[in-house]
Amino acid sequence: MQLFQDVAELRSLAHITRQDIAGSFVLSGLPPRHAENYEARFAQQFLVIAADMAGALIHGWTGPSRVAQELAVRCLLDQVEVIEDLYALDPGDGWRGLLDDERFRRRR
């Protein structure tokens, strides 16, 4: 949902700055050295990729095959950490490391 908000915000701006990206919900989690490329069209394409990766989690994980997919998964896991803190959830010690290990193991 927050990525939709990022897309809407970027579409409303005449000129997008690094500060706009830094203040976004999801796009701020992408590599900052490329922030000048994170414009509305990019955000829309990233939203499609993120939705595709979320579907992959539901329909059978095969792992990301592109850098953009890898970034989308990383952003998703970052959001899990935010929700974990916000609602005082306990997914268990080392859950992120276990998922990262599985993600990279599948790519080999």
DSSP file (Angstrom, degrees, kcal/mol; ACC not computed):
  #  RESIDUE AA STRUCTURE BP1 BP2  ACC     N-H-->O    O-->H-N    N-H-->O    O-->H-N    TCO  KAPPA ALPHA  PHI   PSI    X-CA   Y-CA   Z-CA
    1    1 A M     >        0   0    0      0, 0.0     4,-1.5     0, 0.0     3,-0.2   0.000 360.0 360.0 360.0 -37.0    0.0    0.0    0.0
    2    2 A Q  H  >  +     0   0    0      1,-0.2     4,-2.1     2,-0.2    23,-0.3   0.823 360.0  57.6 -68.9 -29.8    2.8    2.4    0.8
    3    3 A L  H  > S+     0   0    0      2,-0.2     4,-2.4     1,-0.2    -1,-0.2   0.867 103.1  54.4 -68.2 -34.3    4.3    1.9   -2.7
    4    4 A F  H  > S+     0   0    0      2,-0.2     4,-2.6     1,-0.2    -1,-0.2   0.904 108.1  50.2 -60.5 -40.6    1.0    3.1   -4.1
    5    5 A Q  H  X S+     0   0    0     -4,-1.5     4,-2.5     2,-0.2    -2,-0.2   0.891 108.4  51.9 -65.9 -39.2    1.4    6.2   -2.0
    6    6 A D  H  X S+     0   0    0     -4,-2.1     4,-2.6     2,-0.2     5,-0.2   0.932 110.5  48.3 -61.0 -45.3    4.9    6.7   -3.3
    7    7 A V  H  X S+     0   0    0     -4,-2.4     4,-2.4     1,-0.2    -2,-0.2   0.938 112.4  48.4 -60.5 -47.6    3.7    6.5   -6.9
    8    8 A A  H  X S+     0   0    0     -4,-2.6     4,-1.1     1,-0.2    -1,-0.2   0.906 112.0  49.3 -61.0 -42.2    0.9    8.9   -6.2
    9    9 A E  H >X S+     0   0    0     -4,-2.5     3,-0.6     1,-0.2     4,-0.5   0.937 112.1  47.1 -63.4 -47.2    3.2   11.4   -4.5
   10   10 A L  H >< S+     0   0    0     -4,-2.6     3,-1.0     1,-0.2    30,-0.3   0.873 108.7  55.3 -64.3 -36.5    5.8   11.3   -7.3
   11   11 A R  H 3< S+     0   0    0     -4,-2.4    -1,-0.2     1,-0.2    -2,-0.2   0.768 104.9  55.0 -67.1 -23.5    3.1   11.7  -10.0
   12   12 A S  H << S+     0   0    0     -4,-1.1     2,-0.4    -3,-0.6    -1,-0.2   0.588  92.8  88.6 -84.9  -9.8    1.9   14.9   -8.2
   13   13 A L    <<  -     0   0    0     -3,-1.0     3,-0.2    -4,-0.5    27,-0.1  -0.711  60.7-156.8 -95.0 138.1    5.3   16.5   -8.3
   14   14 A A  S    S+     0   0    0     -2,-0.4     2,-0.4     1,-0.3    -1,-0.1   0.835  90.0  19.9 -75.6 -34.4    6.5   18.6  -11.2
   15   15 A H  S    S-     0   0    0     24,-0.0     2,-0.5     2,-0.0    -1,-0.3  -0.997  76.2-146.7-139.2 130.5   10.2   18.0  -10.3
   16   16 A I        -     0   0    0     -2,-0.4     2,-0.2    -3,-0.2    -6,-0.0  -0.852  17.6-169.9-103.5 129.4   11.4   15.1   -8.1
   17   17 A T     >  -     0   0    0     -2,-0.5     4,-1.7     1,-0.1     3,-0.2  -0.651  39.3-106.0-110.2 168.1   14.4   15.6   -5.9
   18   18 A R  H  > S+     0   0    0      1,-0.2     4,-2.8    -2,-0.2     5,-0.2   0.851 122.1  57.9 -59.2 -34.1   16.6   13.3   -3.9
   19   19 A Q  H  > S+     0   0    0      2,-0.2     4,-1.7     1,-0.2    -1,-0.2   0.868 101.8  54.2 -66.3 -36.0   14.9   14.6   -0.8
   20   20 A D  H  4 S+     0   0    0     -3,-0.2    -1,-0.2     2,-0.2     4,-0.2   0.926 112.0  44.1 -61.4 -43.7   11.5   13.6   -2.2
   21   21 A I  H >< S+     0   0    0     -4,-1.7     3,-1.6     1,-0.2    -2,-0.2   0.916 110.6  54.0 -67.6 -43.0   12.8   10.0   -2.6
   22   22 A A  H 3< S+     0   0    0     -4,-2.8    -1,-0.2     1,-0.3    -2,-0.2   0.808 109.9  49.3 -61.0 -29.1   14.4   10.1    0.8
   23   23 A G  T 3< S+     0   0    0     -4,-1.7    -1,-0.3    -5,-0.2    -2,-0.2   0.409  91.1 105.8 -90.7   2.1   11.1   11.0    2.3
   24   24 A S  S <  S-     0   0    0     -3,-1.6   -21,-0.1    -4,-0.2     4,-0.1  -0.332  73.5-125.4 -80.0 164.9    9.1    8.3    0.5
   25   25 A F  S    S+     0   0    0    -23,-0.3   -22,-0.1     2,-0.1    -1,-0.1   0.945  97.0   3.1 -74.6 -49.9    7.8    5.2    2.2
   26   26 A V  S >  S+     0   0    0    -24,-0.3     3,-2.5     2,-0.1     4,-0.2   0.816 122.5  61.5-108.9 -44.9    9.3    2.5    0.0
   27   27 A L  G >  S+     0   0    0      1,-0.3     3,-1.7     2,-0.2    -6,-0.1   0.757  92.4  70.8 -61.2 -23.3   11.6    4.1   -2.6
   28   28 A S  G 3  S+     0   0    0      1,-0.3    -1,-0.3    -8,-0.1    -2,-0.1   0.695  90.5  62.6 -64.5 -17.3   13.7    5.5    0.2
   29   29 A G  G <  S+     0   0    0     -3,-2.5    -1,-0.3     2,-0.1    -2,-0.2   0.486  86.6  92.1 -86.2  -3.4   14.8    1.9    0.8
   30   30 A L  S <  S-     0   0    0     -3,-1.7     5,-0.1    -4,-0.2    42,-0.0  -0.478 101.4 -69.6 -85.9 161.8   16.4    1.6   -2.7
   31   31 A P    >   -     0   0    0      0, 0.0     3,-1.6     0, 0.0    -1,-0.1  -0.304  43.3-147.6 -54.8 120.6   20.1    2.5   -3.3
   32   32 A P  G >  S+     0   0    0      0, 0.0     3,-1.8     0, 0.0     4,-0.2   0.728  89.2  73.7 -66.0 -22.4   20.3    6.3   -2.8
   33   33 A R  G 3  S+     0   0    0      1,-0.3     3,-0.2     2,-0.1    -3,-0.0   0.704 102.0  43.8 -66.4 -16.1   23.1    6.7   -5.5
   34   34 A H  G X  S+     0   0    0     -3,-1.6     3,-2.5     1,-0.1     4,-0.4   0.233  77.9 115.4-107.1  12.1   20.4    6.1   -8.1
   35   35 A A  G X   +     0   0    0     -3,-1.8     3,-1.5     1,-0.3    -1,-0.1   0.779  65.7  66.3 -57.4 -30.2   17.8    8.4   -6.6
   36   36 A E  G 3  S+     0   0    0      1,-0.3    -1,-0.3    -4,-0.2   -20,-0.1   0.698 100.8  52.6 -66.2 -15.4   17.8   10.8   -9.5
   37   37 A N  G <  S+     0   0    0     -3,-2.5     2,-1.8     1,-0.1    -1,-0.3   0.502  81.7  98.2 -93.9  -6.0   16.4    8.0  -11.6
   38   38 A Y    <   +     0   0    0     -3,-1.5     2,-0.2    -4,-0.4    -1,-0.1  -0.564  52.6 146.8 -87.1  78.9   13.5    7.2   -9.3
   39   39 A E     >  -     0   0    0     -2,-1.8     4,-2.6     1,-0.0     5,-0.2  -0.441  65.5 -83.4-104.1-178.1   10.8    9.1  -11.1
   40   40 A A  H  > S+     0   0    0    -30,-0.3     4,-2.3     1,-0.2     5,-0.2   0.883 127.0  49.7 -58.4 -44.1    7.1    8.4  -11.3
   41   41 A R  H  > S+     0   0    0      1,-0.2     4,-2.3     2,-0.2    -1,-0.2   0.919 111.4  49.4 -63.3 -42.6    7.4    5.9  -14.3
   42   42 A F  H  > S+     0   0    0      1,-0.2     4,-2.8     2,-0.2    -2,-0.2   0.932 110.2  51.6 -58.7 -45.8   10.1    4.0  -12.5
   43   43 A A  H  X S+     0   0    0     -4,-2.6     4,-2.1     1,-0.2    -2,-0.2   0.887 109.1  50.3 -60.6 -40.0    8.0    3.9   -9.3
   44   44 A Q  H  X S+     0   0    0     -4,-2.3     4,-1.7     2,-0.2    -1,-0.2   0.918 112.3  46.7 -64.3 -43.6    5.1    2.5  -11.3
   45   45 A Q  H  X S+     0   0    0     -4,-2.3     4,-2.1     1,-0.2    -2,-0.2   0.888 111.4  51.7 -65.5 -38.3    7.3   -0.2  -12.9
   46   46 A F  H  X S+     0   0    0     -4,-2.8     4,-2.8     1,-0.2    -1,-0.2   0.870 105.5  56.3 -66.3 -35.7    8.7   -1.0   -9.5
   47   47 A L  H  X S+     0   0    0     -4,-2.1     4,-2.3     2,-0.2    -1,-0.2   0.910 107.0  48.9 -60.5 -43.3    5.2   -1.4   -8.1
   48   48 A V  H  X S+     0   0    0     -4,-1.7     4,-2.3     2,-0.2    -2,-0.2   0.917 112.1  48.5 -63.0 -43.6    4.4   -4.0  -10.8
   49   49 A I  H  X S+     0   0    0     -4,-2.1     4,-2.4     2,-0.2    -2,-0.2   0.913 110.9  50.5 -63.2 -42.8    7.6   -5.9  -10.0
   50   50 A A  H  X S+     0   0    0     -4,-2.8     4,-2.3     1,-0.2    -2,-0.2   0.902 110.5  49.3 -63.0 -41.0    6.8   -5.8   -6.3
   51   51 A A  H  X S+     0   0    0     -4,-2.3     4,-2.3     2,-0.2    -1,-0.2   0.903 110.1  51.9 -64.1 -40.4    3.3   -7.1   -6.9
   52   52 A D  H  X S+     0   0    0     -4,-2.3     4,-1.8     1,-0.2    -2,-0.2   0.912 110.7  47.1 -61.5 -43.7    4.8   -9.9   -9.1
   53   53 A M  H  X S+     0   0    0     -4,-2.4     4,-1.6     2,-0.2    -2,-0.2   0.865 109.3  53.6 -69.0 -35.4    7.3  -10.9   -6.3
   54   54 A A  H  X S+     0   0    0     -4,-2.3     4,-1.2     1,-0.2    -1,-0.2   0.915 109.0  50.2 -63.4 -40.9    4.5  -10.8   -3.7
   55   55 A G  H  X S+     0   0    0     -4,-2.3     4,-2.8     1,-0.2    -2,-0.2   0.871 105.4  56.9 -62.6 -36.9    2.6  -13.2   -6.0
   56   56 A A  H  X S+     0   0    0     -4,-1.8     4,-1.0     1,-0.2    -1,-0.2   0.850 102.6  55.1 -63.6 -33.6    5.6  -15.4   -6.2
   57   57 A L  H  < S+     0   0    0     -4,-1.6     4,-0.3     1,-0.2    -1,-0.2   0.855 114.6  40.2 -65.8 -33.3    5.6  -15.7   -2.4
   58   58 A I  H  < S+     0   0    0     -4,-1.2    -2,-0.2    -3,-0.2    -1,-0.2   0.880 120.2  41.3 -81.2 -40.7    2.0  -17.0   -2.6
   59   59 A H  H  < S-     0   0    0     -4,-2.8    -2,-0.2     1,-0.2    -3,-0.2   0.391 132.4 -54.8 -95.9   2.5    2.3  -19.2   -5.6
   60   60 A G     <  -     0   0    0     -4,-1.0     2,-0.2    -5,-0.2    -1,-0.2   0.317  56.8-109.5 122.0 108.7    5.6  -20.9   -5.0
   61   61 A W        +     0   0    0     -4,-0.3    -4,-0.1     1,-0.2    -8,-0.0  -0.422  40.9 160.0 -69.9 126.0    8.9  -19.2   -4.4
   62   62 A T        -     0   0    0     -2,-0.2    -1,-0.2     1,-0.1    -5,-0.0   0.423  51.8-116.4-118.6  -8.5   11.4  -19.4   -7.2
   63   63 A G        -     0   0    0    -10,-0.1     2,-0.1     6,-0.0    -1,-0.1   0.105  39.7 -57.7  88.9 156.5   13.5  -16.5   -6.2
   64   64 A P        -     0   0    0      0, 0.0     3,-0.1     0, 0.0    -3,-0.0  -0.424  37.4-171.7 -70.8 143.2   14.2  -13.2   -7.9
   65   65 A S        +     0   0    0     -2,-0.1     2,-0.3     1,-0.0     3,-0.1   0.440  69.1  47.5-112.1  -4.4   15.8  -13.4  -11.4
   66   66 A R  S  > S-     0   0    0      1,-0.1     4,-2.1     0, 0.0     5,-0.2  -0.923  83.8-115.3-134.6 159.1   16.5   -9.7  -11.8
   67   67 A V  H  > S+     0   0    0     -2,-0.3     4,-2.6     1,-0.2     5,-0.2   0.906 116.4  55.1 -59.9 -42.8   18.1   -7.0   -9.7
   68   68 A A  H  > S+     0   0    0      1,-0.2     4,-2.0     2,-0.2    -1,-0.2   0.873 108.0  49.4 -60.9 -36.7   14.8   -5.1   -9.5
   69   69 A Q  H  > S+     0   0    0      2,-0.2     4,-2.3     1,-0.2    -1,-0.2   0.903 109.6  51.4 -67.9 -40.5   13.1   -8.2   -8.2
   70   70 A E  H  X S+     0   0    0     -4,-2.1     4,-2.2     1,-0.2    -2,-0.2   0.911 110.6  48.7 -60.9 -43.2   15.8   -8.6   -5.6
   71   71 A L  H  X S+     0   0    0     -4,-2.6     4,-2.6     2,-0.2    -1,-0.2   0.882 109.2  53.1 -64.9 -38.4   15.3   -5.0   -4.5
   72   72 A A  H  X S+     0   0    0     -4,-2.0     4,-2.3     2,-0.2    -2,-0.2   0.914 109.7  47.8 -63.8 -42.2   11.6   -5.5   -4.3
   73   73 A V  H  X S+     0   0    0     -4,-2.3     4,-2.5     2,-0.2    -2,-0.2   0.912 111.1  51.3 -64.5 -41.8   12.0   -8.5   -2.0
   74   74 A R  H  X S+     0   0    0     -4,-2.2     4,-2.2     1,-0.2    -2,-0.2   0.920 110.1  49.0 -61.4 -43.2   14.5   -6.5    0.1
   75   75 A C  H  X S+     0   0    0     -4,-2.6     4,-2.1     2,-0.2    -1,-0.2   0.893 110.0  52.5 -62.9 -39.4   11.9   -3.6    0.4
   76   76 A L  H  X S+     0   0    0     -4,-2.3     4,-1.7     1,-0.2    -2,-0.2   0.929 110.3  46.9 -61.4 -45.5    9.2   -6.1    1.4
   77   77 A L  H  X S+     0   0    0     -4,-2.5     4,-1.7     1,-0.2    -1,-0.2   0.857 108.7  55.4 -66.6 -34.5   11.4   -7.6    4.1
   78   78 A D  H  X S+     0   0    0     -4,-2.2     4,-1.7     1,-0.2    -1,-0.2   0.905 106.9  50.8 -61.5 -40.6   12.2   -4.1    5.3
   79   79 A Q  H  X S+     0   0    0     -4,-2.1     4,-2.6     1,-0.2    -2,-0.2   0.851 104.4  57.3 -66.7 -33.9    8.5   -3.4    5.7
   80   80 A V  H  X S+     0   0    0     -4,-1.7     4,-2.7     1,-0.2    -1,-0.2   0.908 105.7  51.1 -61.1 -40.9    8.1   -6.6    7.7
   81   81 A E  H  X S+     0   0    0     -4,-1.7     4,-2.1     2,-0.2    -2,-0.2   0.886 109.0  50.4 -64.0 -38.3   10.7   -5.2   10.1
   82   82 A V  H  X S+     0   0    0     -4,-1.7     4,-2.8     2,-0.2    -2,-0.2   0.936 113.0  45.4 -63.8 -46.5    8.7   -2.0   10.4
   83   83 A I  H  X S+     0   0    0     -4,-2.6     4,-2.5     1,-0.2     6,-0.3   0.892 109.6  56.2 -64.5 -39.8    5.5   -3.9   11.1
   84   84 A E  H  <>S+     0   0    0     -4,-2.7     5,-2.2    -5,-0.2     4,-0.4   0.928 113.5  39.9 -56.4 -47.1    7.3   -6.1   13.6
   85   85 A D  H ><5S+     0   0    0     -4,-2.1     3,-0.7     3,-0.2    -2,-0.2   0.910 114.1  53.4 -69.5 -42.8    8.4   -3.0   15.5
   86   86 A L  H 3<5S+     0   0    0     -4,-2.8    -2,-0.2     1,-0.2    -1,-0.2   0.884 121.3  29.5 -61.0 -41.5    5.1   -1.2   15.2
   87   87 A Y  T 3<5S-     0   0    0     -4,-2.5    -1,-0.2    -5,-0.2    -2,-0.2   0.249 106.3-118.4-106.2  11.8    3.0   -4.0   16.5
   88   88 A A  T < 5 +     0   0    0     -3,-0.7    -3,-0.2    -4,-0.4     2,-0.2   0.899  54.3 167.6  52.1  47.1    5.6   -5.6   18.8
   89   89 A L      < -     0   0    0     -5,-2.2    -1,-0.2    -6,-0.3     3,-0.1  -0.516  29.8-148.4 -86.6 158.0    5.6   -8.9   16.9
   90   90 A D        +     0   0    0     -2,-0.2     3,-0.1     1,-0.1    -5,-0.0  -0.790  21.6 170.5-130.9  90.7    8.1  -11.6   17.4
   91   91 A P        -     0   0    0      0, 0.0    -1,-0.1     0, 0.0     2,-0.1   0.499  62.1 -93.2 -76.9  -0.5    8.8  -13.6   14.2
   92   92 A G    >   -     0   0    0     -3,-0.1     3,-1.3     2,-0.0     2,-0.1  -0.033  50.4 -58.4 104.9 151.5   11.8  -15.2   16.0
   93   93 A D  T 3  S+     0   0    0      1,-0.2    -3,-0.0     2,-0.1     0, 0.0  -0.392 118.8   8.4 -64.9 135.9   15.5  -14.5   16.3
   94   94 A G  T 3> S+     0   0    0     -2,-0.1     4,-2.2     1,-0.1    -1,-0.2   0.633  78.4 139.7  74.2  15.6   17.3  -14.4   13.0
   95   95 A W  H <> S+     0   0    0     -3,-1.3     4,-2.2     1,-0.2     5,-0.2   0.890  72.5  50.9 -60.3 -39.4   14.3  -14.6   10.7
   96   96 A R  H  > S+     0   0    0      1,-0.2     4,-2.6     2,-0.2    -1,-0.2   0.921 109.8  49.3 -66.5 -42.6   15.7  -12.1    8.3
   97   97 A G  H  > S+     0   0    0      2,-0.2     4,-2.6     1,-0.2    -1,-0.2   0.889 109.7  51.9 -62.6 -39.6   19.0  -14.0    8.0
   98   98 A L  H  X S+     0   0    0     -4,-2.2     4,-2.2     2,-0.2    -1,-0.2   0.917 111.7  46.4 -63.3 -43.0   17.2  -17.3    7.4
   99   99 A L  H  X S+     0   0    0     -4,-2.2     4,-2.7     2,-0.2    -2,-0.2   0.898 112.1  50.6 -67.1 -39.6   15.1  -15.7    4.6
  100  100 A D  H  X S+     0   0    0     -4,-2.6     4,-2.6     2,-0.2     5,-0.3   0.920 109.8  50.8 -62.8 -43.0   18.2  -14.1    3.1
  101  101 A D  H  X S+     0   0    0     -4,-2.6     4,-2.3     1,-0.2    -2,-0.2   0.924 113.1  45.5 -59.8 -44.3   20.0  -17.5    3.2
  102  102 A E  H  X S+     0   0    0     -4,-2.2     4,-2.0     2,-0.2    -2,-0.2   0.904 111.8  52.4 -65.2 -42.0   17.1  -19.2    1.4
  103  103 A R  H  X S+     0   0    0     -4,-2.7     4,-0.7     1,-0.2    -2,-0.2   0.919 115.4  39.6 -61.5 -45.4   16.8  -16.4   -1.1
  104  104 A F  H  X S+     0   0    0     -4,-2.6     4,-0.6     1,-0.2     3,-0.3   0.826 111.3  57.5 -76.6 -31.1   20.5  -16.6   -2.1
  105  105 A R  H >< S+     0   0    0     -4,-2.3     3,-0.9    -5,-0.3    -2,-0.2   0.894 104.5  53.0 -64.1 -39.0   20.6  -20.4   -1.9
  106  106 A R  H 3< S+     0   0    0     -4,-2.0    -1,-0.2     1,-0.2    -2,-0.2   0.749 101.8  60.3 -68.2 -24.3   17.8  -20.6   -4.5
  107  107 A R  H 3<        0   0    0     -4,-0.7    -1,-0.2    -3,-0.3    -2,-0.2   0.667 360.0 360.0 -79.6 -15.9   19.7  -18.3   -6.9
  108  108 A R    <<        0   0    0     -3,-0.9    -1,-0.2    -4,-0.6    -2,-0.1   0.480 360.0 360.0 -80.6 360.0   22.6  -20.7   -7.2
